[in-house]
């Protein structure tokens, strides 16, 4: 094996870049989609396994702002799992005559996602973040259909605007602190708070929180299913962790942070769930559901500056992992459906029982049904917020639970159509990614202690973590 010194700890990232360039060279020989997707999947799976076996501890790579920690390893996993599922999904998705370039771009963006969550330097974060954004603009439009081009244009315009806000925020941050380190102590507090606000808005666009969500609906609906899956899972989790790193490192921002994100979380989850109720297009319903899920994920910011941060990190990992399985599997379930109208799912129980059961499991998990990883993730995430003991935390969790109950209605509609409505007798092809996602959601939902114990083993003490990473 090639020895890279301190950079040995980044082999899981290098593997993705090596795989990307190998695919580019192989595509000069053959453009067979199955062959290229298989090579990409092998490298992505190898990166995942490498990450799983790395163990805990913190490693600061000398001469760089890169710090590999138990925290970053956990969320490498949460990003790689849905990324791998989305990549495998490309094997059935319509692509151009040159799929090799698409898979190359996919792996490069996935590698930059991992780099974006390993640093405490805002400039490095920005460069890595753009290393993700620019390839995803291309991926959104790669099929060249009218809907994909429209989705890509909207995504690019909003992405360019959010990039401007991030650059402006970083500039003001440097003026306020004289440093690009995310844990710098400010000299000018008013400029510092403005900078942090701009960073929230800039990254908030990418996270698709209310009211910065508009692009996400058309983009998730218009792009191919694997890319919708990728953008709504891996990309969103990466953005959340980048924002988590920045906000939790702030020495002065805790109180403002809690108020801002309490409002954001409530509005985002409520808007997503209320609008999803009226949707008859299942894919569009899943897009609004992704907005609601961003609201649930945002409640983690309420634990900033408290003793519940360690539990919150483990809970966030569990819910992010669940979200990856649920949302990636749900979007990839749309492959082979022809159209996404609710009526087209009628009678699915008779047309393909395995499909109906698996899709129902993922929908129930998204709603937070007991026995699934989605329920476990929400339970621990809400528990970490409640453990802060503040009235604001209780209010946010109560509203979150009410929203979860509301979501059962529109998820239940799809289940009702699949099991109790008469539909056509047309068979639906097997979707093994859907089956695997559902099986893993139930498996880890029942044996959740395996995930919890692994997270505890990988994550160092919160004192060490905060002094090193943040």
BAMAR-580805 format. One record per residue (C-alpha): residue in one letter; x, y, z. Coordinates in Angstrom, 3 decimals, decimal comma. Layout:
type/c1/c2/c3
A/X/Y/Z
...
***
This chain:
type/c1/c2/c3
X/0,000/0,000/0,000
X/1,190/3,552/-0,739
X/2,213/5,362/2,430
X/1,240/9,034/2,569
X/2,486/9,912/6,043
X/-0,013/12,081/7,883
X/-2,280/11,957/4,846
X/-2,911/8,227/5,431
X/-5,919/9,392/7,452
X/-7,437/10,797/4,242
X/-7,275/7,556/2,272
X/-11,065/7,291/2,302
X/-11,137/10,614/0,397
X/-8,253/9,731/-1,945
X/-9,979/6,460/-2,825
X/-12,917/8,417/-4,259
X/-10,657/10,667/-6,348
X/-8,627/7,687/-7,602
X/-11,845/5,897/-8,533
X/-13,114/9,004/-10,336
X/-10,041/9,302/-12,553
X/-9,953/5,553/-13,182
X/-13,530/5,751/-14,458
X/-12,555/8,653/-16,699
X/-9,818/6,532/-18,282
X/-12,016/3,425/-18,540
X/-14,677/5,498/-20,290
X/-12,192/6,041/-23,132
X/-12,374/2,279/-23,740
X/-16,028/1,606/-23,021
X/-19,096/3,642/-22,152
X/-20,952/0,628/-20,793
X/-23,016/2,117/-17,992
X/-23,161/-1,015/-15,836
X/-19,369/-1,436/-15,960
X/-18,707/2,201/-15,051
X/-21,299/2,317/-12,273
X/-19,908/-0,942/-10,864
X/-16,381/0,484/-10,735
X/-17,650/3,646/-9,061
X/-19,692/1,653/-6,554
X/-16,669/-0,502/-5,660
X/-14,565/2,574/-4,889
X/-17,371/4,275/-2,928
X/-17,975/1,068/-0,946
X/-14,223/0,741/-0,294
X/-14,155/4,314/1,023
X/-17,096/3,491/3,303
X/-15,482/0,328/4,654
X/-12,178/2,168/5,159
X/-14,007/4,823/7,186
X/-15,835/2,220/9,270
X/-12,541/0,539/10,191
X/-10,529/3,676/10,976
X/-11,504/3,845/14,632
X/-11,699/6,869/16,901
X/-9,304/9,576/17,968
X/-8,299/12,964/16,583
X/-5,505/13,515/14,069
X/-4,379/17,016/13,087
X/-2,520/16,896/9,772
X/0,528/19,121/10,275
X/0,776/22,255/8,170
X/-2,911/22,106/7,202
X/-6,248/23,111/8,729
X/-7,441/19,499/8,334
X/-8,364/17,607/11,481
X/-9,692/14,065/11,155
X/-11,800/13,313/14,218
X/-14,337/10,809/15,439
X/-16,943/13,436/14,596
X/-15,876/13,726/10,952
X/-15,617/9,935/10,600
X/-19,187/9,493/11,799
X/-20,534/11,934/9,273
X/-18,299/10,557/6,518
X/-20,429/7,443/6,988
X/-23,704/9,387/6,977
X/-22,670/11,061/3,687
X/-21,211/7,972/2,001
X/-24,180/5,648/2,626
X/-26,797/7,615/0,626
X/-24,061/8,596/-1,845
X/-23,386/4,917/-2,541
X/-27,103/4,163/-2,895
X/-27,535/7,078/-5,316
X/-24,505/6,000/-7,337
X/-25,833/2,457/-7,705
X/-29,175/3,979/-8,713
X/-27,489/5,552/-11,745
X/-27,316/2,086/-13,308
X/-31,061/2,241/-14,045
X/-31,449/5,950/-14,622
X/-31,516/7,463/-18,130
X/-28,199/9,158/-18,864
X/-26,444/10,663/-21,846
X/-24,266/8,622/-24,180
X/-21,249/9,377/-21,989
X/-22,083/8,131/-18,478
X/-18,384/7,918/-17,577
X/-18,143/11,694/-17,242
X/-21,241/11,789/-15,028
X/-19,908/9,141/-12,664
X/-16,518/10,899/-12,581
X/-18,218/14,151/-11,552
X/-20,320/12,278/-8,978
X/-17,287/10,755/-7,212
X/-15,344/14,033/-7,278
X/-18,216/15,880/-5,600
X/-18,534/13,093/-3,013
X/-14,826/13,396/-2,205
X/-15,104/17,151/-1,696
X/-18,069/16,582/0,641
X/-15,796/14,612/2,945
X/-13,121/17,305/2,828
X/-15,646/20,049/3,641
X/-16,408/18,603/7,090
X/-12,790/18,001/8,171
X/-11,548/21,547/8,626
X/-11,762/24,470/11,014
X/-10,753/27,060/8,397
X/-13,472/29,028/6,594
X/-11,440/29,443/3,402
X/-10,820/25,694/3,187
X/-14,519/25,067/3,875
X/-15,492/27,453/1,061
X/-13,144/25,855/-1,486
X/-14,299/22,340/-0,598
X/-17,926/23,482/-0,612
X/-17,571/24,877/-4,131
X/-15,868/21,619/-5,080
X/-19,219/20,049/-4,232
X/-21,526/22,715/-5,651
X/-20,064/23,096/-9,140
X/-20,166/19,350/-9,955
X/-23,737/19,080/-8,649
X/-24,844/21,877/-10,987
X/-23,579/19,720/-13,841
X/-25,161/16,559/-12,458
X/-28,565/18,226/-12,184
X/-28,567/19,029/-15,911
X/-26,728/15,982/-17,206
X/-29,728/14,169/-18,693
X/-30,459/17,257/-20,845
X/-34,243/16,856/-20,634
X/-36,281/20,054/-20,342
X/-37,137/19,378/-16,707
X/-33,502/18,689/-15,808
X/-32,233/21,817/-17,562
X/-34,875/23,934/-15,810
X/-34,003/22,369/-12,456
X/-30,285/22,903/-13,034
X/-30,740/26,579/-13,996
X/-32,764/27,285/-10,839
X/-30,256/25,378/-8,746
X/-27,328/27,257/-10,301
X/-28,883/30,724/-9,855
X/-29,735/30,126/-6,204
X/-26,375/28,432/-5,684
X/-24,516/31,425/-7,103
X/-26,508/33,774/-4,862
X/-25,809/31,680/-1,757
X/-22,115/31,543/-2,680
X/-22,067/35,337/-2,742
X/-23,610/35,459/0,728
X/-21,051/32,953/2,041
X/-18,122/34,937/0,605
X/-19,515/38,161/2,069
X/-20,008/36,438/5,429
X/-16,445/35,083/5,434
X/-15,082/38,552/4,575
X/-16,955/40,155/7,474
X/-15,898/37,303/9,759
X/-12,252/38,018/8,941
X/-12,762/41,742/9,588
X/-14,402/40,986/12,948
X/-11,869/38,407/14,151
X/-8,687/38,867/12,116
X/-8,725/35,107/11,507
X/-10,389/32,493/9,303
X/-10,490/29,930/12,100
X/-14,074/29,040/12,971
X/-13,339/29,336/16,709
X/-11,784/32,823/16,587
X/-12,776/35,347/19,239
X/-14,207/38,525/17,660
X/-12,970/42,048/18,288
X/-15,978/43,709/16,632
X/-19,123/42,013/17,878
X/-21,681/43,735/15,650
X/-19,761/42,807/12,479
X/-19,268/39,310/13,840
X/-23,003/38,758/14,349
X/-23,720/40,084/10,858
X/-21,128/37,695/9,437
X/-22,664/34,732/11,238
X/-26,117/35,734/10,018
X/-24,887/35,835/6,411
X/-23,281/32,407/6,814
X/-26,574/31,023/8,125
X/-28,409/32,428/5,108
X/-25,710/31,294/2,661
X/-25,574/27,724/3,907
X/-29,316/27,819/4,636
X/-30,014/27,999/0,902
X/-28,079/24,777/0,399
X/-29,775/23,176/3,393
X/-33,173/24,237/1,948
X/-34,566/25,671/5,170
X/-37,631/27,928/5,107
X/-37,869/30,481/3,487
X/-34,772/29,598/1,435
X/-36,235/26,357/0,130
X/-37,859/27,432/-3,163
X/-35,187/26,044/-5,477
X/-35,222/22,623/-3,813
X/-38,771/21,672/-4,815
X/-38,260/22,177/-8,549
X/-34,722/20,793/-8,459
X/-35,605/17,606/-6,571
X/-38,684/17,109/-8,770
X/-37,034/17,936/-12,092
X/-33,753/16,038/-11,900
X/-33,329/12,297/-12,390
X/-34,158/10,180/-9,342
X/-30,556/9,264/-8,371
X/-29,517/12,926/-8,510
X/-32,617/13,964/-6,523
X/-31,599/11,329/-3,996
X/-28,011/12,596/-3,896
X/-28,876/16,284/-3,561
X/-31,504/15,696/-0,883
X/-29,335/13,392/1,245
X/-25,523/13,530/0,968
X/-25,430/17,188/-0,071
X/-27,879/18,220/2,651
X/-26,089/16,258/5,390
X/-22,749/17,772/4,348
X/-24,201/21,296/4,503
X/-25,743/20,621/7,913
X/-22,414/19,425/9,324
X/-20,514/22,407/7,893
X/-23,054/24,735/9,501
X/-22,862/22,698/12,716
X/-19,067/23,094/12,806
X/-19,260/26,851/12,287
X/-22,106/27,585/14,685
X/-21,073/25,306/17,523
X/-17,575/26,785/17,463
X/-18,863/30,319/18,014
X/-17,822/31,592/21,468
X/-20,577/34,238/21,531
X/-23,352/33,015/19,328
X/-25,117/30,405/21,460
X/-28,107/32,457/22,640
X/-28,730/34,043/19,245
X/-28,227/30,677/17,622
X/-30,926/29,023/19,686
X/-33,538/31,668/18,992
X/-32,773/31,812/15,263
X/-32,749/28,068/14,755
X/-35,812/27,482/16,913
X/-37,743/29,758/14,549
X/-36,128/28,209/11,474
X/-36,839/24,646/12,623
X/-40,503/25,335/13,454
X/-41,237/27,201/10,229
X/-39,356/24,725/8,032
X/-40,928/21,544/9,353
X/-44,420/23,085/9,515
X/-44,277/24,513/5,998
X/-42,900/21,276/4,502
X/-45,524/19,096/6,139
X/-48,516/21,374/5,501
X/-47,759/21,810/1,788
X/-46,930/18,097/1,342
X/-50,488/17,226/2,411
X/-51,966/18,685/-0,786
X/-49,542/16,992/-3,195
X/-50,807/14,288/-5,557
X/-47,417/13,855/-7,227
X/-45,454/11,461/-5,004
X/-42,034/12,743/-6,043
X/-43,066/16,332/-5,352
X/-44,483/15,198/-2,021
X/-41,087/13,676/-1,198
X/-39,450/16,989/-2,131
X/-41,625/18,877/0,372
X/-40,972/16,112/2,866
X/-37,236/16,845/2,470
X/-37,928/20,432/3,506
X/-39,726/19,186/6,634
X/-36,829/16,845/7,415
X/-34,429/19,824/7,261
X/-36,556/21,357/10,015
X/-36,216/18,280/12,213
X/-32,450/18,201/11,647
X/-32,171/21,895/12,557
X/-33,398/21,330/16,129
X/-29,903/20,057/16,976
X/-28,681/23,672/17,118
X/-30,700/24,230/20,290
X/-28,177/22,223/22,305
X/-25,290/24,604/21,546
X/-23,367/25,593/24,671
X/-24,948/22,923/26,896
X/-23,814/19,630/28,356
X/-26,016/17,715/25,926
X/-23,750/18,238/22,919
X/-22,241/14,744/23,047
X/-25,685/13,097/23,018
X/-26,792/15,525/20,299
X/-23,883/14,543/18,025
X/-24,610/10,828/18,400
X/-28,339/11,453/17,890
X/-27,682/13,607/14,847
X/-25,544/10,840/13,362
X/-28,284/8,269/13,945
X/-30,940/10,478/12,369
X/-28,693/11,519/9,474
X/-27,978/7,845/8,775
X/-31,690/7,058/8,943
X/-32,453/10,027/6,705
X/-29,929/8,760/4,156
X/-31,581/5,338/3,975
X/-35,140/6,697/3,991
X/-34,856/9,558/1,545
X/-32,397/7,929/-0,861
X/-34,486/4,757/-0,962
X/-37,717/6,734/-1,444
X/-36,447/8,818/-4,370
X/-34,837/5,781/-5,997
X/-38,153/3,939/-5,599
X/-39,518/6,302/-8,269
X/-37,380/4,594/-10,945
X/-39,492/2,512/-13,272
X/-42,783/4,114/-12,216
X/-43,343/6,022/-15,460
X/-45,187/8,883/-13,805
X/-45,364/9,861/-10,165
X/-49,080/10,544/-9,740
X/-50,583/9,015/-6,623
X/-53,000/6,983/-8,779
X/-50,076/5,235/-10,456
X/-49,254/3,607/-7,094
X/-52,748/2,136/-6,767
X/-52,841/-1,615/-6,282
X/-49,077/-1,850/-5,814
X/-49,596/-4,589/-3,214
X/-50,902/-6,891/-5,954
X/-48,528/-5,701/-8,671
X/-45,334/-6,080/-6,633
X/-45,766/-6,938/-2,915
X/-42,072/-6,475/-2,089
X/-42,114/-2,969/-3,566
X/-45,269/-2,006/-1,680
X/-44,005/-3,284/1,684
X/-40,534/-1,739/1,281
X/-41,814/1,667/0,188
X/-44,362/1,637/3,032
X/-41,566/0,920/5,528
X/-39,539/3,901/4,308
X/-42,560/6,208/4,414
X/-43,453/5,084/7,936
X/-39,841/5,582/8,995
X/-39,876/9,126/7,587
X/-42,942/9,807/9,719
X/-41,242/8,319/12,791
X/-43,030/4,993/13,215
X/-41,680/2,814/16,087
X/-39,470/-0,065/15,042
X/-37,690/1,934/12,353
X/-34,416/3,845/12,420
X/-36,320/7,045/11,624
X/-38,185/6,752/14,923
X/-34,989/6,026/16,871
X/-33,168/8,957/15,275
X/-35,989/11,379/16,084
X/-36,355/10,013/19,597
X/-32,714/10,542/20,526
X/-32,500/13,879/18,712
X/-35,543/15,230/20,552
X/-34,246/13,731/23,817
X/-30,955/15,607/23,460
X/-32,869/18,868/22,946
X/-35,168/18,196/25,925
X/-32,161/17,454/28,132
X/-31,190/21,146/27,922
X/-34,243/21,818/30,105
X/-35,186/25,195/28,593
X/-38,784/26,267/27,826
X/-37,722/26,976/24,221
X/-36,493/23,403/23,839
X/-39,782/21,987/25,148
X/-41,753/24,202/22,763
X/-39,723/23,154/19,722
X/-39,933/19,443/20,567
X/-43,720/19,613/21,124
X/-44,185/21,287/17,733
X/-41,824/18,738/16,157
X/-43,885/15,843/17,541
X/-47,111/17,435/16,267
X/-45,517/17,832/12,835
X/-44,454/14,192/12,868
X/-48,044/13,171/13,580
X/-49,273/15,401/10,721
X/-46,813/13,768/8,338
X/-48,494/10,386/8,918
X/-51,443/11,711/6,899
X/-49,686/12,287/3,589
X/-47,357/9,316/3,933
X/-50,412/7,248/4,867
X/-52,207/8,362/1,698
X/-49,526/6,750/-0,450
X/-49,683/3,577/1,647
X/-53,476/3,529/1,346
X/-53,265/3,790/-2,445
X/-50,716/0,968/-2,593
X/-52,649/-1,456/-0,370
X/-56,341/-0,536/-0,548
X/-56,947/1,041/-3,944
X/-57,582/-0,957/-7,086
X/-55,116/-0,168/-9,842
X/-53,888/-1,530/-13,128
X/-52,503/-5,040/-13,336
X/-49,300/-3,792/-14,921
X/-46,288/-5,318/-13,185
X/-43,630/-3,121/-11,594
X/-39,975/-4,097/-11,886
X/-38,095/-5,095/-8,761
X/-36,104/-2,316/-7,144
X/-33,354/-3,876/-5,063
X/-32,004/-0,563/-3,772
X/-35,452/0,130/-2,318
X/-35,563/-3,318/-0,736
X/-32,079/-2,917/0,775
X/-32,876/0,556/2,151
X/-36,072/-0,691/3,798
X/-34,380/-3,772/5,238
X/-31,529/-1,727/6,740
X/-33,982/0,827/8,140
X/-35,806/-1,913/10,032
X/-32,637/-3,811/10,966
X/-30,956/-0,790/12,547
X/-34,284/0,404/13,933
X/-34,567/-2,778/15,980
X/-30,848/-3,177/16,732
X/-30,267/0,546/17,149
X/-27,850/-0,059/20,006
X/-25,299/-1,244/17,415
X/-25,299/2,205/15,804
X/-25,350/3,976/19,164
X/-22,471/1,902/20,558
X/-20,409/2,385/17,399
X/-20,941/6,153/17,577
X/-19,882/6,209/21,229
X/-16,749/4,214/20,377
X/-15,779/6,460/17,452
X/-16,565/9,816/19,044
X/-13,939/11,067/21,514
X/-14,967/12,909/24,643
X/-16,766/16,128/23,880
X/-14,098/18,153/25,702
X/-11,383/16,815/23,428
X/-13,626/17,240/20,422
X/-14,506/20,855/21,113
X/-10,938/21,855/21,884
X/-9,648/20,167/18,732
X/-12,238/20,334/15,999
X/-14,224/23,358/17,008
***
